[in-house]
Structure formats: C-alpha cells, structure tokens
Amino acid sequence: MNDIRRTILWVIFAFSLVLLWDQWQLHNGKKATFFPKPEAVSAAPASNAPATAAAPAAAGANALPAASVDMSASPGQVPSSPASASAAAREKIEVETDVLKLSFDTQGGSLVRNEFTQHRDLVDAQKNMVLMDQSSKRVYMAQTGLIGGNFPTHQSPMVFSGERVLKEGQNELTLRFESAETQGVKLIKTYTLQRGSYVIHVKHEVVNNGTVPVSPQLYMQLVRDGNKPDGESAFYFTFTGPAIYTDAKKYSKVDFEDIEKNKADIDKSSTNGYVAMVQHYFASAWLLPEGIQRENFVRKVDTNLYAVGMITPLAELAPGQSKSLSNQLFSGPQEEKVLEALTPGLDLVKDYGWLAMLSKPLYWLLDQLHSVLQNWGWAIVALVLLIKIAFYWLNAKAYASMAKMKAINPRVMEMRERLKNNPQQMQQEMMKIYREEKVNPMGGCFPIMVQIPVFIALYWVLLSSVEMRHAPWVGWIQDLSAPDPYFILPLIMTLTTLLQTALNPAPPDPMQAKLMWLMPLIFSVMFFFFPAGLVLYWITNNILSIAQQWMINTRMGVPPQFNLPKFK
C-alpha cells in the first residue's frame, strides 16, 4: 500500500516539476521546453495595409453576374484583396462617448480601434485599455460588407456624416457611413452609440439603384492577429481566439492552430447565436436577431491573421428597392450580468471551463458580498469564510482522522524501527495497528477531495472576473488582478502552507515525509506570479484550515504540535 502511494506521489511530483519548468520558460519569454507551440508571426501592417488585414479572397464572387449568385456563399467569397481607392481619400474618424474612444476607417466604415476609458491597460496602468487596434503591435478590427456580386465591401470608400462626441445631456450618438454606388448598389452603415454602453447598434441599409434585381449577402467579421494580449502571464492558462455559439452546438472555442490546420469544428449554419473574438477579461461579438439564417465561419486571412464571422442572405432587391438589417456589435469587458442580458450564451465568453456550473453561483455569491462590503478583496475573504462554514463537517472529519493518525504515530514509528529489516511483517503490523485503533489512513483525504472542485471553480471565478482588474484591497494591494508588487502575500501564503504541513501527522515513510515538505515549497513558487486576489483567497483558506485543525486536535485531546522535517 505504502509503495503504491509512494510511486503515485513521485509521479505527481515529477510531472509537477515538468509543468513548472515549462511555464517558467514561457514566463521569461523563452520557448517552452517540453510543450512548445509554433511561434506566432507578428502582424505589422503598414499604414496603407488595412485592406490586407481584412478577410477572404473574392475575385471569383465579384466576377459572377449578379443574377447568378449562389445564395450559399462561403467565407472564401469575403474580399481580402486591397482596394483600389487611393490612401489619400481615407480618413480615421475619432468618436468619443463617456466610456469609449473609437476610431472608424472611411475605407469600408470599419471599426479599427476602441479604447475603454473606465479600464486601465494591463501593462501600463496610466493608460486606458485598448482592445481593437491597427498598429505594428496589434491588428484587431470589426468589418462588414456585401458579397454575392460586385457590391460595396469593407474595402469600399465611404463618406462619413454625424457627430463625433457624446455631449452632456445627450444619450445617443449616431454615425453614418455611405458608399458610392457599385453597379447600382449602395451600402449605408449607421452606428448608434449609447451612454454607458459597450454595445454598438448597427444598421445596414442596401439600396439598389441599378436596372437589374440583385441578391446581396451581408457579412460581419472580426479580424485579429494570433498573438496573446500584452502582459498576459503564462501562469493564467486563459484562452485567446475565436468562439462561436449556437443553440445546437453551444459554445465552441477555436484555437488559432486549429484554423491553420483546417481542423476547426464549428456549427456552420444556424438561425441563432453569435460569433466572437475572446481574450482574458474582454471580448467582441457580432449579434444577429434570433431567427435570421446565417452561415458561421472561421478562417486564416494572412500570416498570423485570422477571422471569425457570419454571412446572412438579404432578400432579392428589385431596381429601386432597399433593404435594411439591424444587428449589434459588442466590444468590451466581460461583465457577466451585461453579457447575460444581451443574448443567450454570451456570458460563456467569460470562460469558467468545465466547472461553469459551480463557478457561476460562486460568482453570484461573490458579487452579492461585494455589494455589501464594497471591496472585492474583503468579498473574497468573506466568500472563503462562507465556503469553509459550508464544508465545516467534512473538514472536521478529515482533521479528526489526522488527529487519530497523529496520536498513534509514536507507536507506528517504534514499530517501523523495530521491523525495518522485515518489510512484509512491518506492513502487517501497521494494518493491525490501524484496525485496533479504528483509524483509516485515507480518512483525511476523501473529505478534502470532495471540496477540490469547489476551490478550482472559485479559482476560475477570481481569474476570469474583469471586476478584479485594478480593484484595490488594502495598503499596497491596489490591483487584485496583478501579482503582489512586493511579494508579501505569496510569502505569507508559503508560511501558512508550511505551518499547515507541520500540523499534519508525519507520514511513517521517510520519503513521503520529505515530499510533504518539498511539494508545498515548489508549488508556492507559482503563487509569486499569480494575481493577488487568488493568493488572498488561498491565504484565507489556509488560515481558516489551520484554526479549524487546531481546534479539533485540542478537542480530541491531541495537543497541536509541529512535525518539523528531517532531511537526513
């Protein structure tokens, strides 16, 4: 029995070392040693290159006569070749509301930059958070246009009209981009911004001033490079990339590597859902009303440049007719209540992983505690306290079992020393002692194992909640989403972990005893790079566990004592 447990512990210990070293390499900007990923190529478009940062090639689609357009257009029909309009005719339209600073390009009327005035940058807290951008470091844009013929696209020159600043007392701001006619077809994009909102209401109006009927299809896409966000820690294990939601397939994340290999598994046709581009704390998504047929796609646009989008057919337009379609573009922080209110399933971009069923109620409880305490740090402390109360009896059983083990430990150690040259008899004697004293050596493990999913779920809540960004706790902790700048909390966490280890009964096997001291020290290294909110949660859990263990040991007549390591 001991040999099996010792082997398992050694395997866990060795694998943990591999993972730690691998992540340490990534954290220091080096290539992973054991699990390397292909290096991403930096997207660095020149000032006249946004058209190539666009979307799929379309020479074939544009060459087709309008009357013979296939209504089941594929992503490959979305244009990607540079527009013929001169760069001098282009203009960046700067727009500002109370929470947003946006830049639109008159080439296609595309959103090419958004800045959040209520959220700070992860690397430089003196700057605002920028999500979408078109620069040497980042390519991330929202584009729309028409396919199915020689129609206006996101590369077509457009004329802007409207106001640029949301004024005091004003609740809405309307922007209008109008294309010239392309073979008689004109596209008008109207963006409506609202005070305090990260949702942009978009209306696409198609006018047929030509002499023949046309059947255009509207595409909406998000284009992004495949690089991780600046300042993202390798220890966070968060997802960056496209995501698609439909009622049939639910939430599907798509790795950039899967797009490269044409292995993306998505629901390509639906009448509901959304397409999104997701990263830690923030997301963008195109939303169409329920019941509208759309084709979803993900694709590689260029070197290290990817797109996720949807195509929806518009009704046939006779000469002189027009057709409009209203939808929404969300681009902002992953505030769970806001996402839930927008459309079904959008809250899933806040990725809790496979423990979402536990994480969501934990977030709800954390949010309720914050509404009372008005401090996210104290809300974390209060939440861990409530969880410890909920699991009090399970913990009591675990610590009672440990106390019994500690009480018989001198007898076990004496027996091991006496029979050290007879392993078989030693094992028999040990099992006899356990039976006589009614001690289950695994009795302290099961109650703790039951709680592990809850604490993992809480880990993802704290890691995923944008509310932690730049949220202060006390004194030197001014950002619960960032590591402790002075490493005070990680040091306290390490000390409390070692104290908790010292209170546990020392395993009879010397090798296991050494591992029990080495593993907390090794795992503590990771906490020096974890967000302060996560470390605070772990410290609180440790302190409450120590207090409960101390109380139970005292009550059972087993005086608390520290079992210090012996590394001889």
C-alpha positions as CSV (number, residue, x, y, z in Angstrom):
1,M,0.0,0.0,0.0
2,N,2.8,2.4,1.0
3,D,4.8,1.5,-2.1
4,I,1.9,2.3,-4.4
5,R,1.2,5.6,-2.7
6,R,4.9,6.5,-2.8
7,T,5.0,5.7,-6.5
8,I,2.0,7.9,-7.2
9,L,3.4,10.8,-5.2
10,W,6.7,10.5,-7.1
11,V,4.9,10.6,-10.5
12,I,2.8,13.6,-9.4
13,F,6.0,15.3,-8.1
14,A,7.9,14.7,-11.3
15,F,5.1,15.8,-13.6
16,S,4.6,18.9,-11.5
17,L,8.3,19.8,-11.9
18,V,7.9,19.4,-15.7
19,L,4.9,21.7,-15.8
20,L,6.6,24.3,-13.5
21,W,9.8,24.4,-15.6
22,D,7.8,24.7,-18.8
23,Q,5.7,27.6,-17.6
24,W,8.8,29.3,-16.1
25,Q,10.4,29.2,-19.6
26,L,7.3,30.8,-21.1
27,H,7.1,33.4,-18.3
28,N,10.6,34.5,-19.1
29,G,9.8,34.9,-22.8
30,K,11.5,31.7,-23.9
31,K,10.2,28.9,-26.0
32,A,8.6,26.1,-23.9
33,T,10.9,23.2,-23.3
34,F,8.5,20.3,-23.1
35,F,5.4,21.5,-24.8
36,P,6.5,24.1,-27.4
37,K,3.9,25.8,-29.6
38,P,4.6,27.3,-33.1
39,E,5.9,30.8,-32.9
40,A,3.4,33.4,-33.8
41,V,4.4,35.8,-36.5
42,S,3.9,39.4,-35.6
43,A,1.4,41.2,-37.7
44,A,2.8,44.6,-38.7
45,P,0.8,46.2,-41.4
46,A,1.9,49.4,-42.9
47,S,-0.3,52.5,-42.8
48,N,-1.8,51.6,-46.2
49,A,-2.3,47.9,-45.4
50,P,-5.7,47.6,-43.6
51,A,-7.2,46.1,-46.6
52,T,-5.0,43.1,-46.4
53,A,-5.9,42.8,-42.7
54,A,-9.3,42.2,-43.9
55,A,-10.9,39.0,-45.0
56,P,-11.1,36.2,-47.5
57,A,-10.4,36.4,-51.2
58,A,-13.2,37.2,-53.5
59,A,-12.2,37.6,-57.1
60,G,-14.4,34.7,-58.1
61,A,-17.5,36.0,-56.3
62,N,-17.2,39.5,-57.7
63,A,-16.7,38.1,-61.2
64,L,-20.1,36.4,-61.2
65,P,-23.1,38.1,-62.8
66,A,-25.4,39.4,-60.1
67,A,-28.3,37.3,-61.3
68,S,-26.4,34.0,-60.9
69,V,-25.0,34.4,-57.4
70,D,-25.1,31.3,-55.3
71,M,-27.0,32.0,-52.1
72,S,-24.9,29.6,-50.1
73,A,-21.8,31.9,-50.2
74,S,-18.7,30.6,-48.5
75,P,-16.2,32.6,-46.3
76,G,-13.8,32.4,-49.3
77,Q,-16.1,34.9,-51.1
78,V,-15.5,37.7,-48.5
79,P,-13.0,40.1,-50.1
80,S,-9.4,40.3,-49.0
81,S,-7.6,42.0,-51.9
82,P,-6.5,45.6,-51.5
83,A,-9.0,48.3,-52.5
84,S,-8.2,50.5,-55.5
85,A,-9.2,53.7,-53.7
86,S,-6.2,56.0,-53.0
87,A,-4.9,56.2,-49.5
88,A,-5.3,60.0,-49.6
89,A,-9.1,59.7,-49.7
90,R,-9.1,57.8,-46.5
91,E,-9.8,59.3,-43.0
92,K,-9.8,58.0,-39.5
93,I,-13.0,59.2,-37.7
94,E,-12.4,59.7,-34.0
95,V,-15.5,59.3,-31.9
96,E,-15.9,59.6,-28.1
97,T,-18.6,58.6,-25.5
98,D,-18.4,58.5,-21.7
99,V,-16.9,55.0,-21.8
100,L,-15.4,54.6,-25.3
101,K,-13.0,56.2,-27.6
102,L,-13.4,54.8,-31.1
103,S,-11.7,55.1,-34.5
104,F,-13.6,54.3,-37.7
105,D,-11.9,54.0,-41.1
106,T,-13.7,55.6,-44.0
107,Q,-12.5,52.8,-46.1
108,G,-15.4,50.4,-45.5
109,G,-16.7,52.2,-42.4
110,S,-14.9,49.6,-40.3
111,L,-14.2,49.9,-36.5
112,V,-10.4,49.8,-36.3
113,R,-9.7,50.9,-32.7
114,N,-11.6,51.0,-29.4
115,E,-10.3,52.4,-26.1
116,F,-12.1,51.9,-22.8
117,T,-11.9,54.9,-20.6
118,Q,-13.1,53.0,-17.5
119,H,-10.5,50.3,-17.7
120,R,-6.7,50.6,-17.4
121,D,-4.1,48.9,-19.6
122,L,-2.7,45.6,-18.1
123,V,1.0,46.7,-18.7
124,D,0.8,50.4,-18.0
125,A,-2.0,51.4,-15.5
126,Q,-1.6,55.1,-16.5
127,K,-3.1,54.3,-19.9
128,N,-6.6,53.2,-21.0
129,M,-7.2,49.7,-22.1
130,V,-7.2,49.4,-25.9
131,L,-8.8,46.2,-27.3
132,M,-9.2,46.7,-31.1
133,D,-6.3,48.4,-32.8
134,Q,-4.5,48.7,-36.1
135,S,-0.8,49.2,-35.4
136,S,2.6,47.5,-35.6
137,K,1.8,45.5,-32.4
138,R,-1.8,44.6,-32.9
139,V,-4.3,44.0,-35.7
140,Y,-7.9,43.6,-34.4
141,M,-10.9,45.1,-36.3
142,A,-14.6,44.7,-36.9
143,Q,-15.7,44.7,-40.6
144,T,-18.8,44.3,-42.6
145,G,-19.8,44.4,-46.3
146,L,-21.7,42.7,-49.1
147,I,-20.9,39.7,-51.2
148,G,-22.7,37.8,-54.0
149,G,-21.8,40.3,-56.7
150,N,-19.7,43.4,-57.4
151,F,-21.0,45.2,-54.3
152,P,-19.6,47.6,-51.7
153,T,-17.4,45.8,-49.1
154,H,-15.3,46.8,-46.1
155,Q,-12.7,48.0,-48.7
156,S,-15.0,50.4,-50.4
157,P,-14.5,54.2,-49.9
158,M,-17.3,55.7,-47.8
159,V,-18.5,59.2,-46.8
160,F,-18.9,59.9,-43.1
161,S,-21.6,62.1,-41.6
162,G,-22.7,62.6,-38.0
163,E,-21.4,63.9,-34.6
164,R,-18.1,62.8,-33.1
165,V,-18.6,63.5,-29.4
166,L,-21.4,62.4,-27.0
167,K,-22.2,65.7,-25.3
168,E,-23.5,66.4,-21.8
169,G,-27.2,65.5,-21.5
170,Q,-27.0,63.5,-24.8
171,N,-27.8,59.8,-24.5
172,E,-27.1,58.7,-28.1
173,L,-24.6,59.4,-30.8
174,T,-25.3,58.4,-34.5
175,L,-22.6,57.9,-37.1
176,R,-23.3,57.3,-40.8
177,F,-21.1,55.8,-43.5
178,E,-22.4,55.8,-47.1
179,S,-20.6,54.1,-50.0
180,A,-20.7,55.2,-53.6
181,E,-22.8,53.0,-56.0
182,T,-21.1,49.9,-57.2
183,Q,-23.1,48.7,-60.3
184,G,-26.1,50.5,-59.0
185,V,-25.9,49.1,-55.4
186,K,-25.2,51.3,-52.4
187,L,-24.4,50.3,-48.8
188,I,-25.2,52.6,-45.9
189,K,-23.9,51.8,-42.4
190,T,-25.4,53.5,-39.4
191,Y,-23.7,53.1,-35.9
192,T,-25.6,54.2,-32.8
193,L,-23.7,54.6,-29.6
194,Q,-25.4,54.9,-26.2
195,R,-24.2,56.5,-23.0
196,G,-22.6,54.0,-20.6
197,S,-22.8,51.1,-23.1
198,Y,-20.2,48.9,-24.9
199,V,-22.9,47.8,-27.3
200,I,-23.0,49.4,-30.8
201,H,-26.2,49.2,-32.6
202,V,-25.5,48.8,-36.3
203,K,-28.0,49.2,-39.2
204,H,-27.0,48.1,-42.7
205,E,-29.2,49.5,-45.5
206,V,-28.7,48.2,-49.0
207,V,-30.2,50.3,-51.9
208,N,-30.5,49.0,-55.4
209,N,-30.4,52.0,-57.8
210,G,-29.5,49.7,-60.7
211,T,-31.5,48.3,-63.6
212,V,-31.5,44.6,-62.6
213,P,-32.5,42.7,-59.5
214,V,-29.7,41.8,-57.1
215,S,-29.4,39.3,-54.2
216,P,-26.6,40.6,-51.9
217,Q,-25.5,38.8,-48.8
218,L,-24.2,40.7,-45.7
219,Y,-21.1,39.5,-43.9
220,M,-19.9,40.6,-40.5
221,Q,-16.5,39.6,-39.2
222,L,-13.9,40.1,-36.5
223,V,-10.3,40.0,-37.7
224,R,-7.4,39.6,-35.3
225,D,-3.8,38.6,-35.1
226,G,-2.9,35.4,-33.3
227,N,-0.7,36.9,-30.6
228,K,-1.5,36.8,-26.9
229,P,-2.5,40.1,-25.2
230,D,0.4,42.1,-23.9
231,G,1.3,41.5,-20.3
232,E,-0.6,38.2,-20.2
233,S,1.0,35.8,-17.7
234,A,1.9,32.3,-18.9
235,F,0.5,31.0,-15.5
236,Y,-3.1,32.2,-16.2
237,F,-3.8,29.5,-18.9
238,T,-6.5,31.7,-20.4
239,F,-8.0,31.4,-23.9
240,T,-7.4,33.9,-26.8
241,G,-9.1,33.3,-30.1
242,P,-12.4,32.9,-31.9
243,A,-15.6,31.5,-30.4
244,I,-19.0,30.6,-31.9
245,Y,-22.2,29.9,-30.1
246,T,-25.4,28.3,-31.4
247,D,-28.3,26.5,-29.7
248,A,-27.3,23.2,-31.4
249,K,-23.6,23.1,-30.6
250,K,-23.5,25.6,-27.7
251,Y,-20.2,27.4,-27.0
252,S,-17.2,26.4,-29.2
253,K,-13.8,27.8,-28.8
254,V,-11.5,27.6,-31.8
255,D,-7.7,27.7,-31.4
256,F,-5.7,29.6,-34.0
257,E,-3.7,26.4,-34.5
258,D,-6.9,24.6,-35.5
259,I,-7.7,27.2,-38.1
260,E,-4.2,26.9,-39.5
261,K,-4.7,23.1,-39.8
262,N,-8.3,23.4,-41.1
263,K,-9.4,21.4,-38.1
264,A,-11.9,23.9,-36.7
265,D,-15.1,22.1,-35.5
266,I,-18.0,24.6,-35.6
267,D,-21.7,24.8,-36.3
268,K,-21.6,26.3,-39.8
269,S,-25.3,27.0,-40.3
270,S,-27.8,28.3,-37.7
271,T,-30.6,30.7,-37.1
272,N,-29.3,31.8,-33.7
273,G,-26.2,32.5,-31.7
274,Y,-23.2,34.8,-32.2
275,V,-19.6,34.9,-33.3
276,A,-16.9,36.3,-31.0
277,M,-13.2,37.0,-30.6
278,V,-12.3,36.3,-27.0
279,Q,-9.3,37.1,-24.7
280,H,-8.7,37.4,-21.0
281,Y,-11.3,39.8,-19.4
282,F,-12.5,41.3,-22.8
283,A,-14.4,40.1,-25.9
284,S,-16.0,41.3,-29.1
285,A,-19.1,39.7,-30.7
286,W,-21.4,40.2,-33.7
287,L,-25.0,39.6,-32.7
288,L,-27.9,39.0,-35.1
289,P,-31.6,38.8,-34.0
290,E,-32.9,35.3,-33.4
291,G,-34.5,33.5,-36.4
292,I,-32.3,35.0,-39.1
293,Q,-30.4,32.4,-41.1
294,R,-26.7,32.8,-41.1
295,E,-23.5,30.9,-42.1
296,N,-20.7,30.9,-39.5
297,F,-17.1,30.7,-40.4
298,V,-13.5,30.9,-39.1
299,R,-10.6,31.3,-41.5
300,K,-7.0,32.3,-41.9
301,V,-6.7,35.7,-43.6
302,D,-3.0,36.2,-43.8
303,T,0.2,35.3,-41.9
304,N,-0.8,35.3,-38.3
305,L,-4.1,36.9,-39.1
306,Y,-7.5,35.2,-38.5
307,A,-11.2,36.0,-38.9
308,V,-14.4,34.8,-37.4
309,G,-17.7,35.9,-38.8
310,M,-21.2,35.2,-40.2
311,I,-22.9,35.6,-43.6
312,T,-26.6,36.2,-43.9
313,P,-28.6,36.5,-47.1
314,L,-30.8,39.5,-47.8
315,A,-34.0,39.4,-49.8
316,E,-33.8,39.9,-53.6
317,L,-33.9,43.6,-54.3
318,A,-35.7,44.8,-57.5
319,P,-34.5,48.0,-59.1
320,G,-35.4,51.0,-56.9
321,Q,-35.9,48.8,-53.8
322,S,-33.9,48.9,-50.5
323,K,-33.5,46.5,-47.6
324,S,-32.1,47.1,-44.1
325,L,-30.9,44.8,-41.4
326,S,-30.2,45.8,-37.8
327,N,-27.8,44.0,-35.5
328,Q,-25.4,44.7,-32.6
329,L,-21.7,44.7,-32.1
330,F,-20.5,44.2,-28.5
331,S,-16.9,45.0,-27.7
332,G,-16.0,45.5,-24.1
333,P,-15.3,43.9,-20.7
334,Q,-16.7,40.5,-19.8
335,E,-19.2,41.8,-17.1
336,E,-21.4,38.8,-16.6
337,K,-24.7,40.5,-15.9
338,V,-24.3,42.7,-19.0
339,L,-23.4,39.7,-21.2
340,E,-26.4,37.7,-19.9
341,A,-28.8,40.5,-20.8
342,L,-27.6,40.9,-24.4
343,T,-28.2,37.4,-25.9
344,P,-28.4,33.8,-24.7
345,G,-25.0,32.2,-24.2
346,L,-22.9,35.4,-24.5
347,D,-21.9,35.1,-20.8
348,L,-19.9,32.0,-21.8
349,V,-17.2,34.2,-23.3
350,K,-16.2,34.6,-19.6
351,D,-14.7,31.2,-19.6
352,Y,-15.1,29.1,-16.4
353,G,-14.1,25.9,-18.2
354,W,-15.7,22.6,-17.3
355,L,-16.7,23.8,-13.8
356,A,-19.0,26.5,-15.0
357,M,-22.0,25.0,-13.1
358,L,-20.1,25.6,-9.9
359,S,-18.4,28.8,-10.9
360,K,-21.5,30.8,-11.8
361,P,-23.2,30.5,-8.4
362,L,-19.9,31.3,-6.7
363,Y,-19.5,34.4,-8.8
364,W,-23.1,35.4,-7.9
365,L,-22.3,35.0,-4.2
366,L,-19.1,36.9,-4.6
367,D,-21.0,39.7,-6.3
368,Q,-23.6,39.8,-3.6
369,L,-20.9,40.1,-0.9
370,H,-19.2,42.9,-2.8
371,S,-22.5,44.8,-3.0
372,V,-22.5,44.8,0.8
373,L,-18.8,45.1,1.6
374,Q,-17.9,47.4,-1.4
375,N,-14.4,45.9,-1.6
376,W,-13.5,42.9,-3.8
377,G,-10.7,41.9,-1.5
378,W,-12.9,41.6,1.6
379,A,-15.6,40.0,-0.6
380,I,-13.0,37.2,-1.4
381,V,-12.2,36.8,2.3
382,A,-15.9,36.6,3.1
383,L,-16.6,34.1,0.4
384,V,-13.9,31.7,1.5
385,L,-15.2,32.0,5.1
386,L,-18.7,31.0,3.9
387,I,-17.3,28.1,1.9
388,K,-15.4,26.9,5.0
389,I,-18.6,27.1,7.0
390,A,-20.5,25.1,4.4
391,F,-17.8,22.4,4.4
392,Y,-17.2,22.5,8.2
393,W,-18.3,19.0,9.0
394,L,-16.4,17.4,6.1
395,N,-13.3,19.2,7.2
396,A,-14.0,18.2,10.8
397,K,-14.0,14.5,9.7
398,A,-10.7,15.0,7.8
399,Y,-8.9,16.7,10.7
400,A,-10.3,14.2,13.2
401,S,-8.8,11.4,11.1
402,M,-5.5,13.3,11.0
403,A,-5.6,13.7,14.8
404,K,-6.0,10.0,15.3
405,M,-3.1,9.4,12.9
406,K,-1.0,11.8,14.9
407,A,-2.0,10.1,18.2
408,I,-0.8,6.6,17.1
409,N,2.2,8.0,15.2
410,P,4.8,7.3,18.0
411,R,3.6,3.6,18.1
412,V,3.9,3.3,14.3
413,M,7.3,4.9,14.3
414,E,8.5,2.5,17.0
415,M,7.2,-0.5,15.1
416,R,8.8,0.6,11.8
417,E,12.2,1.0,13.5
418,R,11.8,-2.4,15.2
419,L,10.8,-4.2,11.9
420,K,12.8,-2.1,9.4
421,N,14.5,-5.3,8.1
422,N,11.2,-7.1,7.6
423,P,9.0,-5.0,5.3
424,Q,6.3,-7.7,5.0
425,Q,5.8,-8.1,8.7
426,M,6.0,-4.3,9.1
427,Q,3.1,-3.9,6.7
428,Q,1.1,-6.5,8.5
429,E,1.8,-4.9,11.9
430,M,0.8,-1.5,10.6
431,M,-2.5,-2.7,9.3
432,K,-3.1,-4.4,12.7
433,I,-2.5,-1.1,14.5
434,Y,-4.9,0.7,12.2
435,R,-7.6,-1.9,12.8
436,E,-7.1,-1.8,16.6
437,E,-7.2,1.9,16.8
438,K,-10.0,2.2,14.2
439,V,-8.0,4.5,12.0
440,N,-8.4,4.8,8.3
441,P,-5.1,6.1,6.8
442,M,-7.1,7.6,3.8
443,G,-9.8,9.1,6.0
444,G,-8.3,12.6,5.9
445,C,-8.2,12.5,2.1
446,F,-11.7,11.9,0.9
447,P,-13.4,14.9,2.6
448,I,-10.7,17.2,1.1
449,M,-11.1,15.6,-2.3
450,V,-14.8,16.4,-2.3
451,Q,-14.0,20.1,-1.9
452,I,-11.4,20.3,-4.6
453,P,-13.9,21.0,-7.5
454,V,-15.3,23.9,-5.5
455,F,-12.0,25.5,-4.9
456,I,-10.9,25.0,-8.6
457,A,-14.2,26.7,-9.6
458,L,-13.5,29.6,-7.3
459,Y,-10.0,29.9,-8.8
460,W,-11.6,30.4,-12.2
461,V,-14.1,32.9,-10.9
462,L,-11.3,35.0,-9.5
463,L,-9.1,34.6,-12.5
464,S,-11.9,35.4,-15.0
465,S,-13.7,38.3,-13.4
466,V,-12.8,41.6,-15.0
467,E,-14.1,43.3,-11.8
468,M,-10.7,42.3,-10.2
469,R,-8.8,44.5,-12.7
470,H,-7.2,47.4,-10.8
471,A,-9.5,46.7,-7.8
472,P,-7.8,47.7,-4.6
473,W,-7.9,45.7,-1.3
474,V,-5.7,47.3,1.4
475,G,-2.5,49.2,1.6
476,W,0.0,48.1,-1.1
477,I,-2.5,45.9,-2.9
478,Q,-4.1,48.2,-5.5
479,D,-4.8,45.7,-8.2
480,L,-6.2,42.3,-7.3
481,S,-5.7,41.0,-10.8
482,A,-1.9,41.7,-10.7
483,P,0.8,39.9,-8.7
484,D,1.7,41.4,-5.3
485,P,4.4,44.0,-6.2
486,Y,6.3,43.3,-3.0
487,F,5.6,39.5,-2.8
488,I,4.3,39.9,0.7
489,L,1.1,37.8,0.1
490,P,3.0,35.0,-1.6
491,L,5.4,34.8,1.3
492,I,2.6,34.7,3.8
493,M,0.9,32.0,1.7
494,T,4.1,29.9,1.7
495,L,4.4,30.3,5.5
496,T,0.8,29.3,6.2
497,T,1.2,26.3,3.8
498,L,4.3,25.1,5.7
499,L,2.6,25.7,9.0
500,Q,-0.4,23.6,7.9
501,T,2.0,20.9,6.8
502,A,3.8,20.9,10.2
503,L,0.4,20.4,11.9
504,N,-0.3,17.3,9.9
505,P,0.9,13.9,11.2
506,A,4.3,13.0,9.6
507,P,4.0,10.0,7.2
508,P,5.7,6.9,8.5
509,D,7.7,6.6,5.3
510,P,10.7,9.0,5.3
511,M,10.5,9.6,1.6
512,Q,6.8,10.6,1.8
513,A,7.7,12.9,4.8
514,K,10.3,14.7,2.7
515,L,7.8,15.1,-0.2
516,M,5.2,16.6,2.1
517,W,7.6,19.4,2.8
518,L,9.1,19.8,-0.6
519,M,5.9,19.9,-2.6
520,P,4.4,23.0,-0.8
521,L,7.6,24.9,-1.3
522,I,7.7,24.0,-5.0
523,F,4.1,24.9,-5.7
524,S,4.5,28.1,-3.7
525,V,6.8,29.4,-6.5
526,M,3.8,29.7,-8.8
527,F,2.0,32.0,-6.3
528,F,4.6,34.6,-6.8
529,F,3.2,35.2,-10.3
530,F,-0.5,34.7,-9.5
531,P,-2.9,37.6,-9.2
532,A,-3.1,39.0,-5.7
533,G,-6.8,38.1,-5.4
534,L,-6.0,34.4,-5.9
535,V,-3.2,34.5,-3.4
536,L,-5.5,36.2,-0.9
537,Y,-8.1,33.5,-1.4
538,W,-5.5,30.8,-0.7
539,I,-4.1,32.5,2.4
540,T,-7.6,32.9,3.8
541,N,-8.3,29.3,3.2
542,N,-5.0,28.2,4.8
543,I,-5.6,30.4,7.9
544,L,-9.1,29.1,8.4
545,S,-8.0,25.5,7.9
546,I,-5.2,25.9,10.5
547,A,-7.7,27.4,13.0
548,Q,-10.1,24.5,12.5
549,Q,-7.4,21.8,12.7
550,W,-6.0,23.4,15.8
551,M,-9.4,23.4,17.5
552,I,-10.3,19.8,16.5
553,N,-6.9,18.5,17.7
554,T,-7.3,20.2,21.0
555,R,-10.9,18.9,21.4
556,M,-9.8,15.3,20.7
557,G,-7.0,15.5,23.3
558,V,-4.2,15.5,20.8
559,P,-2.2,18.7,21.6
560,P,-1.2,20.5,18.4
561,Q,2.5,20.1,17.7
562,F,4.7,20.9,14.9
563,N,6.2,18.0,13.0
564,L,9.4,19.6,11.6
565,P,11.1,17.9,8.6
566,K,14.1,15.6,8.9
567,F,16.2,15.7,5.7
568,K,18.9,13.2,6.8
